[in-house]
Amino acid sequence: AQREGLPEAAIPGDLLTASGSGIDPDLSPAAAAVQVARVAKARGMSVDAVQALLGANTTPPQFGLLGEPRVNVLEINLALDAAARPE
């Protein structure tokens, strides 16, 4: 919470807990959004560019109603890597 400059109550629960298996590949969009500024700074990208990639890599609930929206950590990292590569 301190690193992101947010009160503890504003931190999404999936950033504070681990999945039972410890290998859950997804974050909630809220958990990913909390990290956008830090990721943008670390990768030398604009916040807008990272937010756009996050939006493009957010999977909606299955059939529009089963489950929650989610961001696959591997997929967003690959998209960030690809965006940083010179063409």
C-alpha positions as CSV (number, residue, x, y, z in Angstrom):
1,A,0.0,0.0,0.0
2,Q,2.8,2.4,0.9
3,R,4.8,1.7,-2.3
4,E,1.7,2.5,-4.5
5,G,0.8,5.5,-2.3
6,L,-2.7,4.1,-1.5
7,P,-4.5,3.5,1.7
8,E,-4.7,-0.2,2.7
9,A,-8.4,-0.2,2.1
10,A,-7.9,0.7,-1.5
11,I,-5.6,-2.3,-2.3
12,P,-7.5,-5.0,-4.2
13,G,-7.8,-8.3,-2.3
14,D,-6.0,-10.4,-4.9
15,L,-2.8,-8.4,-4.3
16,L,-3.0,-9.3,-0.6
17,T,-3.8,-13.0,-0.9
18,A,-2.4,-15.9,-2.8
19,S,-4.4,-18.6,-4.7
20,G,-4.6,-22.0,-3.0
21,S,-2.3,-23.5,-5.7
22,G,0.1,-20.5,-5.7
23,I,0.1,-20.6,-9.5
24,D,-3.0,-18.5,-10.4
25,P,-2.0,-16.7,-13.7
26,D,-4.6,-13.9,-13.4
27,L,-5.1,-10.6,-11.6
28,S,-8.2,-8.6,-11.4
29,P,-8.2,-5.4,-13.6
30,A,-8.3,-3.4,-10.4
31,A,-5.1,-5.2,-9.1
32,A,-3.4,-4.6,-12.4
33,A,-4.5,-0.9,-12.5
34,V,-2.9,-0.3,-9.1
35,Q,0.5,-1.1,-10.6
36,V,0.2,0.9,-13.9
37,A,2.2,3.9,-12.8
38,R,5.0,1.8,-11.4
39,V,5.1,-0.5,-14.5
40,A,5.1,2.5,-16.8
41,K,8.1,4.0,-15.0
42,A,10.0,0.8,-14.8
43,R,9.5,0.1,-18.6
44,G,10.0,3.7,-19.7
45,M,6.5,3.9,-21.1
46,S,3.7,6.4,-20.7
47,V,0.9,5.6,-18.2
48,D,-1.6,5.9,-21.1
49,A,0.3,3.3,-23.2
50,V,0.3,0.8,-20.3
51,Q,-3.4,1.5,-19.6
52,A,-4.2,0.9,-23.2
53,L,-2.4,-2.4,-23.2
54,L,-4.1,-3.4,-19.9
55,G,-7.5,-2.6,-21.5
56,A,-6.6,-4.6,-24.6
57,N,-5.5,-7.6,-22.5
58,T,-8.4,-7.7,-20.0
59,T,-10.6,-10.8,-20.6
60,P,-14.3,-10.3,-19.8
61,P,-16.3,-12.9,-17.9
62,Q,-17.0,-16.0,-19.9
63,F,-20.3,-15.6,-21.8
64,G,-20.6,-12.2,-20.3
65,L,-21.7,-13.5,-16.9
66,L,-19.5,-16.4,-15.6
67,G,-16.6,-15.3,-13.4
68,E,-14.9,-11.9,-13.2
69,P,-12.9,-9.9,-15.7
70,R,-9.3,-10.8,-15.5
71,V,-5.8,-10.0,-16.7
72,N,-3.4,-12.9,-17.5
73,V,0.0,-11.8,-16.1
74,L,2.0,-13.7,-18.7
75,E,-0.1,-12.2,-21.6
76,I,0.2,-8.6,-20.3
77,N,3.9,-9.0,-19.8
78,L,4.4,-10.3,-23.3
79,A,2.3,-7.4,-24.7
80,L,4.4,-4.9,-22.7
81,D,7.6,-6.6,-24.0
82,A,6.3,-6.4,-27.6
83,A,5.4,-2.7,-27.2
84,A,8.9,-1.9,-26.0
85,R,10.6,-3.6,-28.9
86,P,11.8,-1.2,-31.7
87,E,10.3,-2.0,-35.0
